[in-house]
């Protein structure tokens, strides 16, 4: 929306007349405020009248008889000036806010126009690229001559238009984004994002990625982008963020994860040992009214070592 030397950006904003009109109104308001002569506030005007009266009294010993009249006139004139100055300041603020609101609400129209321009440029570049064949330097084009040379010249002209469209789209996105978003966009742009979509960065040839990152566009790059059919102009920050995420994600996912065997584990049952009876063992005497039961027959001897858990299980 602001003044720009980029013809693609100027033409894009011209497709939204409301924005252009609002910008003109704001610029006119800025000129009015700047051209408005410098004046005094009522307090400053009264201070000057008082200072002059005091100086006159100090020189002549007489108090000016017109002091009250002079003070009233100075205050009234200053009040008129201050009122108009405040009104012009408010006019500038209001026209700026209105222009920015319109820009923020209609910027998608501008980016869609730029996306259409990009399609036109790439369609022409694709046709010229087919004529170019394997030629990828100016020297080769000059040596081939004829239609090949004409195609190279056409591509060189389209390259300038392509660069202007790219710069214009980034200018618009930055203008309507917050500080954090602008920081992210600058990082993504430096990494080569925002040029193509639906293509993983790992699948892009390294020399093409280098051009995306440096933005030193070449005829070879323009032909590659045109033939890929993946170039686009992001129409919003979210659109750009989605493209960046998609270009970095893996091709496929394993939603189930690694296979885990959850089959029940069966262990063999332990065989119980027969009860061991020692020479000192006694049969439990459960009823005191009955005779003491005889000792059981021993089938094991007491070990010399202290028994452990394994001796019982």
Secondary structure as the mmCIF struct_conf table of DSSP 4:
data_model
#
loop_
_struct_conf.conf_type_id
_struct_conf.id
_struct_conf.beg_label_comp_id
_struct_conf.beg_label_asym_id
_struct_conf.beg_label_seq_id
_struct_conf.end_label_comp_id
_struct_conf.end_label_asym_id
_struct_conf.end_label_seq_id
BEND BEND1 UNK A 5 UNK A 5
HELX_RH_AL_P HELX_RH_AL_P1 UNK A 7 UNK A 14
TURN_TY1_P TURN_TY1_P1 UNK A 15 UNK A 15
HELX_RH_AL_P HELX_RH_AL_P2 UNK A 17 UNK A 35
BEND BEND2 UNK A 36 UNK A 36
HELX_LH_PP_P HELX_LH_PP_P1 UNK A 37 UNK A 38
HELX_RH_AL_P HELX_RH_AL_P3 UNK A 42 UNK A 60
BEND BEND3 UNK A 61 UNK A 61
TURN_TY1_P TURN_TY1_P2 UNK A 65 UNK A 66
HELX_RH_AL_P HELX_RH_AL_P4 UNK A 67 UNK A 132
TURN_TY1_P TURN_TY1_P3 UNK A 133 UNK A 134
BEND BEND4 UNK A 137 UNK A 137
HELX_RH_AL_P HELX_RH_AL_P5 UNK A 138 UNK A 144
HELX_RH_AL_P HELX_RH_AL_P6 UNK A 146 UNK A 175
TURN_TY1_P TURN_TY1_P4 UNK A 176 UNK A 176
BEND BEND5 UNK A 177 UNK A 177
HELX_RH_AL_P HELX_RH_AL_P7 UNK A 179 UNK A 190
TURN_TY1_P TURN_TY1_P5 UNK A 191 UNK A 194
BEND BEND6 UNK A 195 UNK A 195
STRN STRN1 UNK A 196 UNK A 196
BEND BEND7 UNK A 198 UNK A 199
HELX_RH_3T_P HELX_RH_3T_P1 UNK A 201 UNK A 203
BEND BEND8 UNK A 204 UNK A 204
HELX_RH_AL_P HELX_RH_AL_P8 UNK A 206 UNK A 214
HELX_RH_AL_P HELX_RH_AL_P9 UNK A 219 UNK A 228
TURN_TY1_P TURN_TY1_P6 UNK A 229 UNK A 229
STRN STRN2 UNK A 231 UNK A 231
BEND BEND9 UNK A 235 UNK A 236
HELX_RH_AL_P HELX_RH_AL_P10 UNK A 237 UNK A 248
BEND BEND10 UNK A 249 UNK A 249
BEND BEND11 UNK A 251 UNK A 251
TURN_TY1_P TURN_TY1_P7 UNK A 255 UNK A 256
BEND BEND12 UNK A 258 UNK A 258
HELX_LH_PP_P HELX_LH_PP_P2 UNK A 263 UNK A 265
HELX_LH_PP_P HELX_LH_PP_P3 UNK A 268 UNK A 275
TURN_TY1_P TURN_TY1_P8 UNK A 279 UNK A 280
TURN_TY1_P TURN_TY1_P9 UNK A 288 UNK A 289
BEND BEND13 UNK A 290 UNK A 290
HELX_LH_PP_P HELX_LH_PP_P4 UNK A 291 UNK A 298
BEND BEND14 UNK A 300 UNK A 300
BEND BEND15 UNK A 304 UNK A 305
HELX_LH_PP_P HELX_LH_PP_P5 UNK A 306 UNK A 307
HELX_RH_3T_P HELX_RH_3T_P2 UNK A 309 UNK A 311
TURN_TY1_P TURN_TY1_P10 UNK A 312 UNK A 312
#
